Amino acid sequence: DCYTDKQRVVLTIPPGMTDYASIVFRGENEILEKVANPEDYYIKMIIPWKIRLNMIFINNRSLCLYFVIMFITIFKVLSTSRKKLQK
């Protein structure tokens, strides 16, 4: 209900395994833990950013770009896991 007609385009695209928003907001729980009203912050700040990131992918969609996003995701997951193991 919070989406505009322009933003609803995101809902027409089949989801993939990952996307820009998954990379950027990988620590979403930690972000939301630090704000006074997590639901309000999510609706007003995070959803619009996620929509913008998804629209960038939709407007530039290609198999090559998807593989780049997959590579970045794998790199982020492995680097985060490595940091946690070192602690």
C-alpha positions as CSV (number, residue, x, y, z in Angstrom):
1,D,0.0,0.0,0.0
2,C,2.9,2.3,0.6
3,Y,4.2,1.9,-3.0
4,T,3.5,4.5,-5.7
5,D,2.5,3.2,-9.2
6,K,6.0,3.9,-10.3
7,Q,7.4,1.9,-7.5
8,R,5.0,-1.0,-8.1
9,V,7.1,-1.9,-11.2
10,V,9.5,-3.6,-8.8
11,L,6.7,-6.1,-7.9
12,T,6.3,-7.1,-11.5
13,I,9.9,-8.5,-11.9
14,P,10.6,-12.0,-10.7
15,P,13.0,-12.0,-7.7
16,G,16.5,-13.2,-8.2
17,M,18.9,-14.7,-5.7
18,T,20.3,-11.3,-4.8
19,D,20.2,-7.6,-5.7
20,Y,21.7,-4.2,-4.9
21,A,19.4,-3.8,-2.0
22,S,20.5,-7.1,-0.5
23,I,24.1,-5.9,-0.6
24,V,23.5,-2.4,0.7
25,F,21.1,-3.4,3.5
26,R,22.8,-6.6,4.5
27,G,22.9,-5.3,8.1
28,E,19.3,-4.1,8.1
29,N,18.6,-5.5,11.5
30,E,21.5,-3.6,13.0
31,I,20.3,-0.4,11.4
32,L,16.8,-0.9,12.7
33,E,18.0,-1.7,16.2
34,K,19.5,1.8,16.4
35,V,16.4,3.9,15.6
36,A,13.6,4.9,17.9
37,N,10.8,3.8,15.6
38,P,12.0,0.9,13.4
39,E,8.7,0.5,11.5
40,D,8.5,4.1,10.6
41,Y,12.2,4.3,9.6
42,Y,11.8,1.2,7.5
43,I,8.8,2.6,5.6
44,K,10.1,6.1,5.2
45,M,13.8,5.5,4.7
46,I,14.7,1.9,3.8
47,I,11.8,1.0,1.4
48,P,12.4,4.1,-0.8
49,W,16.2,3.3,-1.0
50,K,15.5,-0.4,-1.8
51,I,13.0,0.7,-4.5
52,R,15.6,3.0,-6.0
53,L,18.2,0.3,-6.0
54,N,15.8,-2.2,-7.6
55,M,14.8,0.3,-10.3
56,I,18.5,0.8,-11.2
57,F,18.8,-2.9,-11.8
58,I,15.5,-3.1,-13.7
59,N,16.4,-0.2,-15.9
60,N,19.9,-1.7,-16.7
61,R,19.0,-5.4,-16.5
62,S,21.5,-7.8,-18.1
63,L,22.9,-11.2,-17.4
64,C,26.4,-9.6,-17.1
65,L,25.1,-7.2,-14.4
66,Y,23.4,-10.0,-12.6
67,F,26.7,-11.9,-12.4
68,V,28.5,-8.8,-11.1
69,I,25.9,-8.5,-8.4
70,M,26.3,-12.2,-7.5
71,F,30.0,-11.8,-7.3
72,I,29.7,-8.7,-5.0
73,T,27.2,-10.6,-2.8
74,I,29.5,-13.6,-2.5
75,F,32.4,-11.3,-1.7
76,K,30.4,-9.5,1.0
77,V,29.2,-12.7,2.6
78,L,32.7,-14.2,2.7
79,S,34.3,-11.1,4.0
80,T,31.7,-10.6,6.7
81,S,32.0,-14.3,7.7
82,R,35.8,-14.0,7.9
83,K,35.5,-10.9,10.2
84,K,33.2,-12.8,12.5
85,L,35.5,-15.8,12.7
86,Q,38.4,-13.5,13.6
87,K,36.5,-12.1,16.6
